[in-house]
Amino acid sequence: MIFDSAEGNWSGEVDNIIVGTVQLVVSLIAAIVMDKFQRKHLMIVSATMQALSLALLSLYLILKDKGVDVEAFRWAPLICFLGFVSFYNIGVGPLWNTVVGELLPQSIKNTAMSFCGLLFGGLIFVFTITFQRIEKSIGLGQTLIFFAIMSLSTSVYVAIFIVETKGKTLEEIQLELNGKKLKPAPL
């Protein structure tokens, strides 16, 4: 739908094949990247770059809808969408599972992770069934602006409320969440 609306250089089918291929490659790269960088920073960069990608795609679509000649930028929708998919797969997409799992004690981890998975799946379902309705009422470019704002909000939320979990024990994470510092072990 997005590629067909954007009228890019290739057909929507070709664009979808390119996106799927890039998504596969980025998912493989993500496994390496997630171990090399702090989770919190990856999530902030991921959500911020998702927002930027969606905002640029939205700008393209809004300008096109207003009759501005965007012929020289027909490549932009695919690049923006590839940016969104890539940054999602490197940060926000896979890391929520990891971070939530590291924040919880073993006694409630299975139940809480199941609940989070159910909630996440439910939200994706709601997004899927409402996206086209929202798009038809306010336009595709404006709908993507809304999701860009949500992505930026995610970045701000992570920066303020999520603690770094990489390389920390549950005790260290819990102390940090409670605003306390771990006392160094006596020599």
C-alpha positions as CSV (number, residue, x, y, z in Angstrom):
1,M,0.0,0.0,0.0
2,I,2.8,2.5,0.9
3,F,4.8,1.7,-2.1
4,D,1.9,1.8,-4.4
5,S,0.9,5.2,-3.0
6,A,4.4,6.5,-3.3
7,E,4.7,5.5,-7.0
8,G,8.4,4.8,-6.6
9,N,10.9,3.5,-9.2
10,W,9.7,-0.2,-9.0
11,S,6.4,-2.0,-8.6
12,G,5.1,-2.6,-5.1
13,E,6.0,-6.3,-5.5
14,V,9.6,-5.6,-6.3
15,D,9.8,-3.2,-3.3
16,N,8.4,-5.8,-1.0
17,I,11.0,-8.3,-2.2
18,I,13.8,-5.8,-1.5
19,V,12.4,-5.0,1.9
20,G,12.1,-8.7,2.8
21,T,15.7,-9.4,1.7
22,V,17.0,-6.4,3.6
23,Q,15.0,-7.4,6.7
24,L,16.6,-10.9,6.6
25,V,20.1,-9.5,6.3
26,V,19.6,-6.9,9.0
27,S,18.1,-9.5,11.4
28,L,21.3,-11.5,11.0
29,I,23.5,-8.4,11.6
30,A,21.3,-7.5,14.6
31,A,22.3,-10.6,16.5
32,I,25.9,-9.4,16.3
33,V,25.2,-5.7,17.0
34,M,23.0,-6.4,20.0
35,D,25.9,-8.0,21.8
36,K,28.4,-5.2,21.1
37,F,26.4,-2.2,22.2
38,Q,24.3,-1.2,25.3
39,R,20.7,-2.2,25.0
40,K,19.3,1.2,26.1
41,H,21.4,3.1,23.6
42,L,20.4,0.7,20.8
43,M,16.7,1.2,21.6
44,I,17.0,5.0,21.7
45,V,18.9,5.2,18.4
46,S,16.5,2.6,16.9
47,A,13.3,4.4,17.9
48,T,14.8,7.8,16.9
49,M,15.9,6.6,13.5
50,Q,12.5,4.9,13.0
51,A,10.8,8.3,13.7
52,L,13.2,10.1,11.2
53,S,12.5,7.5,8.5
54,L,8.7,7.7,8.9
55,A,8.8,11.5,9.1
56,L,10.8,11.7,5.8
57,L,8.5,9.2,4.1
58,S,5.5,11.2,5.4
59,L,7.0,14.4,4.0
60,Y,7.5,12.8,0.6
61,L,3.9,11.5,0.5
62,I,2.4,14.8,1.8
63,L,4.3,16.8,-0.8
64,K,3.3,14.4,-3.6
65,D,-0.4,14.6,-2.5
66,K,-0.1,18.5,-2.6
67,G,1.0,18.3,-6.2
68,V,4.7,19.1,-5.6
69,D,7.0,17.5,-8.2
70,V,8.8,14.7,-6.4
71,E,9.9,12.8,-9.5
72,A,13.6,13.3,-8.7
73,F,13.0,11.6,-5.3
74,R,11.1,8.5,-6.4
75,W,13.7,6.4,-4.7
76,A,13.1,8.1,-1.3
77,P,10.0,6.0,-0.2
78,L,11.9,2.7,-0.5
79,I,15.0,4.1,1.2
80,C,12.9,5.5,4.1
81,F,11.0,2.3,4.5
82,L,14.2,0.3,4.5
83,G,15.6,2.6,7.1
84,F,12.5,2.1,9.3
85,V,12.6,-1.7,8.9
86,S,16.4,-1.9,9.5
87,F,16.4,0.2,12.6
88,Y,13.3,-1.6,14.0
89,N,15.1,-5.0,13.5
90,I,18.4,-3.8,15.1
91,G,16.8,-2.2,18.2
92,V,13.2,-1.8,19.3
93,G,11.9,-5.0,17.6
94,P,14.0,-7.7,19.2
95,L,15.3,-5.9,22.3
96,W,12.0,-5.4,24.2
97,N,12.1,-9.2,24.8
98,T,15.6,-9.2,26.0
99,V,15.3,-6.1,28.3
100,V,12.0,-7.3,29.9
101,G,13.5,-10.7,30.5
102,E,16.5,-9.2,32.2
103,L,14.4,-6.9,34.4
104,L,12.3,-9.6,35.9
105,P,13.1,-12.2,38.7
106,Q,12.9,-15.8,37.6
107,S,9.8,-16.5,39.7
108,I,7.6,-14.3,37.5
109,K,9.6,-14.2,34.3
110,N,7.6,-16.9,32.4
111,T,4.2,-15.4,33.3
112,A,5.2,-11.8,32.7
113,M,6.9,-12.6,29.4
114,S,3.8,-14.5,28.3
115,F,1.6,-11.5,29.2
116,C,4.0,-9.1,27.4
117,G,3.9,-11.3,24.3
118,L,0.2,-11.4,24.4
119,L,0.0,-7.6,24.9
120,F,2.5,-7.0,22.1
121,G,0.5,-9.3,19.7
122,G,-2.7,-7.6,20.7
123,L,-1.3,-4.2,19.9
124,I,0.0,-5.4,16.5
125,F,-3.5,-6.7,15.8
126,V,-5.1,-3.4,16.7
127,F,-2.6,-1.5,14.6
128,T,-3.2,-3.8,11.6
129,I,-7.0,-3.5,11.7
130,T,-7.0,0.3,12.3
131,F,-4.1,1.4,10.0
132,Q,-6.2,1.5,6.8
133,R,-9.1,3.2,8.6
134,I,-6.9,5.9,9.9
135,E,-5.1,6.3,6.6
136,K,-8.5,6.7,4.7
137,S,-9.7,9.3,7.2
138,I,-6.6,11.6,7.4
139,G,-4.2,10.4,4.6
140,L,-1.2,8.2,4.5
141,G,1.4,10.9,5.1
142,Q,-0.5,12.2,8.1
143,T,-0.9,8.6,9.5
144,L,2.8,8.0,9.2
145,I,3.5,11.3,11.0
146,F,1.4,10.0,13.9
147,F,3.6,6.8,14.0
148,A,6.8,8.9,13.7
149,I,5.7,10.8,16.8
150,M,5.0,7.4,18.6
151,S,8.5,6.2,17.7
152,L,10.0,9.4,19.0
153,S,7.9,9.1,22.2
154,T,9.4,5.6,22.5
155,S,12.9,7.0,22.4
156,V,12.1,9.6,25.1
157,Y,10.4,6.9,27.3
158,V,13.4,4.6,27.0
159,A,15.8,7.4,27.7
160,I,14.0,8.4,30.9
161,F,12.5,5.2,32.3
162,I,14.5,2.2,31.1
163,V,17.7,1.2,32.8
164,E,20.6,-0.4,31.1
165,T,20.5,-4.1,31.7
166,K,23.5,-5.4,29.7
167,G,26.1,-7.1,31.8
168,K,24.2,-6.5,35.1
169,T,22.8,-8.9,37.5
170,L,19.1,-8.8,38.5
171,E,20.2,-7.4,41.9
172,E,22.1,-4.6,40.3
173,I,19.2,-3.8,38.0
174,Q,16.7,-3.8,40.9
175,L,18.9,-1.6,43.0
176,E,19.2,0.9,40.1
177,L,15.4,0.8,39.5
178,N,15.0,1.7,43.2
179,G,17.4,4.6,42.9
180,K,20.2,2.9,45.0
181,K,23.7,2.2,44.1
182,L,25.3,-1.2,44.6
183,K,27.9,-1.1,47.3
184,P,31.4,-2.3,46.3
185,A,32.4,-5.6,47.8
186,P,34.9,-5.2,50.7
187,L,38.5,-6.2,49.9
